[in-house]
């Protein structure tokens, strides 16, 4: 099977953010404002702050998605404990569940960002400068755009991706996305196969939960992976290896 190409769109977005961020940091964007007699928070400083934010965001995207790409390449090259193609009927049903779950989780995360930025904006406006409200409003607009772009991208990616499943000690590729608990700040908290969480589903499933890196705080991600009955033994063995490698007890 041909190796899927992961996360080209986020990398392109990161390059765009980095270019605009560096332009802001090195004054090329706000130079016309200085010529027009703008200063301080009304001009150059605000652009520098936004440039720094964009540059940091781009750097994080480069590191995180680059790490996921490297982990998937190693997994696909032979480090996977379990690799198979999901039957089409199962993949269609579970990929739709995954796409809706992405929308729900991203909406909740956007609400948290709004609440955090409002609180920070009020504090900084009262303590430093009222114009911080405008900066935080701009940041909210930025994250709103990111929410719509990433949610649409991830949902579309899930629906159009190959039905390939790769599971290793440090991560899993499923529904067109690589999930890793080996990146800094992430860790696997539970994994089970054919136990209570899967009894309400149409087939035995691997259910795993891990602490994912996210803004403004890490969050728990749960992934449910249907397993064809012909692979039951291999799935149980893979789950046991992952449980031992991540020092998890049998009862989750």
N, C-alpha and C positions, 0 to 999 in steps of 0.2 A: 504493500500500500504506500502511496506517495505521502511524504511527510507534510502535514498541513503547515501553512505559513501563518504564524501568530502575530497579532498586534502591530501590523504595519500602520494602521490608522493612528493609534496613540503615539507612535514614534514620530509620525509626520506632524501631528498636533504639537508635540513637544518641541520640535525644531522651530515651528512657527512662534510658539510662546517664547522660546529662548532668543530668537532674533529680535522680537519686539521688546523683550525684557532688557537685552543688552543695549538696544537703541535708547531706551528710557534711562538706563543707568548711566550711560556715557553721554547723556545730554542732547543727543541728536534730535530727539522728538520735541523736547521743550525749549530748544534754542529760539525758535520763532516767538515763543511767549516772552522770553527774556528781552528780545529785541523790542517787543511791544510794551515793555515796562511792567510785566507781571513779575512777582517775586514771592518768596516764601511759600506758604501753604497754597497760595493762589496759583502757583505756576510750577517752577522747576522742582521743588521739593516733592510735591505730590506725584509728579511723573517719575521721579527717582524711586519713590516708595513703591509705586505700581510696577516699575521695571524690576525692582528687587523681588517683589512677590512673583512676577511672571517667571523670572529666572530660576527662583527656588522651585516653583511648581514644575518647570520643565526638567530640572535636574532630578527631582523625585520620580517623575514619569520615566525618564531615561533609565534610572537605576532599577526601579521596580519591574517594569515590563521587560527590560533587558535581562534581569535575573530570571523571570518566568520563562523567557525564551530559551535561556541556557539550560534551565532545569528540564524543560520539555525535550530539548535536543538530546540531552543525556539519557532521559527516560526512553525516548523513541529509539535510541541507538542500542538499547539492550538492558537498561537498568530496571525496566518495569517488572513487577512481580506478576501482573495480570494484564493481558492485552487481548481485546476482542472487539468485534464490530457488533453493536447492538442491533437486534432485529428491528426492521423498519417500523412495525406497528408499535413496539415498545418505545422506540426513540421518539416517534411523533407525539405520543401521549405525554411522555416525561419532559420532552423539550418545551412543550407548551406550558407545563407547570413551572419549569425553570424560568421561562421568559416572563411570566406573570410575577414570579417571586422576585426577579430582578427589579421590576418596576416598583413593587411594594417596598423593598429594602432601600432603593435609591430615594424614593419619596420621603421615607422616614429620616434618612441621612440629611437630605436637603433641609428638612424642618429643623433639625438639630443645628445645622450651620446658621440658619436664619436666627434662631434663638440666641446662639452664641455671639453672632455679630451685632445683634441689637444690644445685648448686655454690654459688650465691649465698646460699642459706639457711644452709648450713654455715659459710661465711665470716663472714656477719653475726652468726650466733648465737654464734660463738666470739669475735668481735672486739667486738661491741656488746651484744647482749641475746639470750638464748635464745628469747625470744618471737617473734623474727623468723621462726623456723621456722613458727609458726602463721600469720603473715601470708603467707609464701610458699605455704603449703599452701592458704590461701584463694584466692590468685592462681591456683594450679594448678586448683582447682575451677572458678574463673571461666573460665579458658581451655578447660577440658574441655567446659563447657557451650557456650561459643562454638564449639568444634570441631563438636559434634554439630548445633548449630543451623545453622551456615554450610554444613557439608557436605551436610546434608539439603536445605537451601534451594537450594544451587547445583546439586546433582544433579537435583532436581525441576525447577528452572528450565531446565536443559538439555533434559530430556525433553519439557517442555511448550511450549518456545519456538517461535517461527516459524523456518522454515528460511532465514532471511534472512542474507545475507553482504554486509558493507560493508567495503571495504578502502581505507585512505588512507595518506598518507605517515607519519602519526604513530600509527596504530592500526588495529585490526580489530574489527568486531562479528561474532561467529559463535557458534553454539550458545547464543544468549540472553545472552551476556556481552560486555562491551566490554573489550578489552585495549589498553592505551595504553603506548607507550614514549616519549611526549612529557612525561609527568609527571616532576617532580623525582625523581632517584634511579633512573630507569629508562632503558634504552637498548636499541635493536635490535642484536643481535650477528650474526645471519645470516638470510638469506632465499633461498629457491630455489624453482624451479618445474620439475617434470618431470625432476628429477635423481635421483640414486641413492636418497635417502630415500623417494621416491614409487614406485619400481619394484616394491616388494613390496605395494603397495596396489591396490585394484580399479580405480582411475582416476588420471589425472594429478592431482597435488595441489600446492598451495602449502604449503611447510613453512617456518615462521619461528620463530626463537628470540630471546627478549629477556630482559634483566635486569629482574625485577619487584621492586617495593618490597614487603618482607615483614619480619615480626618473627620471630626476633631479628636476622636479617641478610637482605640481598637474595638472591634465588634465581633461577635460570634457568627460564623457562617456555617450553615448545614447543607450538605450535599447528599442527595439520595440517588443511588446508582442501581438500576435494575440489572439483574444477572440471569442469563439464560440457565435453565436447569442443568444443561450439559456441563456447565462450568462450576457447579456448586462446590465440588471438592476443592478446586483450585482457588475459588473465592474465599472459602473458609481458611485455607492455608495462608493466603495472602494477608487476610485480616489479622491472623495470629502473629505473623511476622511483623506487621506494622505496629500492632499493639505492643509487642515486646521491644521493638526498636525505639519506640517513643515512651517506654516505661509506663504504660497504662495498665491498670488492673482489669481483670476480666469483666467485672460488673461495672457498667458505666452509668 
